[in-house]
């Protein structure tokens, strides 16, 4: 089986797995066919031994949310990604310090 055939098979399996997804809280949600196939294609390209893309952090800029990532070809040089769910648990203060000033919440006052 060729790499492309393996990825197509993986995409079909992911698409089946995304059909009426049950959440950890027990809720059931439905993805329409196009959305389900698009997500399945992305997963097939990003996961497993045949992956052709990988996660890469984006440099924050005007109009971008902090922690945004892009998906780039697998052979693109790595950049450390502090927002990944994989690896060491980061220090919460480091995450707060990485937020741009304009998205930090500052609440002052006496509340009862």
N, C-alpha and C positions, 0 to 999 in steps of 0.2 A: 504494500500500500504506500503510495507516495505521500509526501508531507502535506500537499494540498488536500488529498483525500482524507487524511487523518484529521486535518483542521475542519473540513466540511462535516465529518462524522461527529467531532466534538461539538460543533455548532448545533447540530441537530439534537444532540443529547442535552446541551444546555438549554435549548429552546423548549424541549419537553419538560425539563426541570423547572422552568420559569412559568409553566402553565398553572395558573391558580395557586400562587405561592402562599403558604401558611407562615405567618410571622411567629416569633417566639412567644408573643402574648396570645396566640391562638386565632388572631384575625386572619381572614382570607382576603387576598386582593388579586385583582385580575389585571394583566397587562394585555393590551390589544396585540394582535398578531405582528404588526410592523415593529412596535416597540420591543416585543419579546425577541424577535429575530435580530434586531439591531444590537440588543444587549448580548445575546448569545454569540453573535459574530465578534463583538469586542472581547468577550471572555475567551473565545477560542483563539484569538490573536494574542491575548495577554497571558494566558496560563499554560502550564505544562511544558513538556520538552520541545514542542514545536512552536513555542512563542516567537512572534516576530516583532512585538512591540513591548515596551516597558514603561513604567511610571517614571516621570522626571519632574521635580518641582519647578514651578515658574517663578521668575523674579517678580516680586510684587511691583505693581505700577499703578498709575492712576486708573480708576475704574475697575480694578481687579480685586477680588476677595483675597484676603490673606490665606495661604495654604493651598492655593490652586495648583493643580498638576497638569502636565501635558503627557500624552502618550507618544513616544518617539521610537524610531527603529531600534531594535535590540542591541545593535552595535554602537549606538551613540554613547560617548563617555558618560560615566556616572557622576552625579552631583549628590551630596548627602541630602536626604529628605527627612526633615524633622517631623513631618505630618503623617508619616506612614504608620499603619496599624501593626506593622511587623517589626520586631526587634525590641530594644530596650524601652521601658516606659520613661518618657522624658519628665524632667522636673517641671511641675506646673508653673512655677514662677518664670522659667525659661520660655514657656509658651506664651504667658502673659506679656513678657518683655518683647517677644517677637511681633506682637500686634502693632500695626501703625497707630499713631496717636489719635487719628480721626475715627477709629472704631472702638476705642476704649470707653467704657461706661464709668462715669463719675457721679455718684449719688451722694449728696450731702443733705444734712438737715436732721431735725429731731422727729422721730416717728414713734407713735404710740400704738 
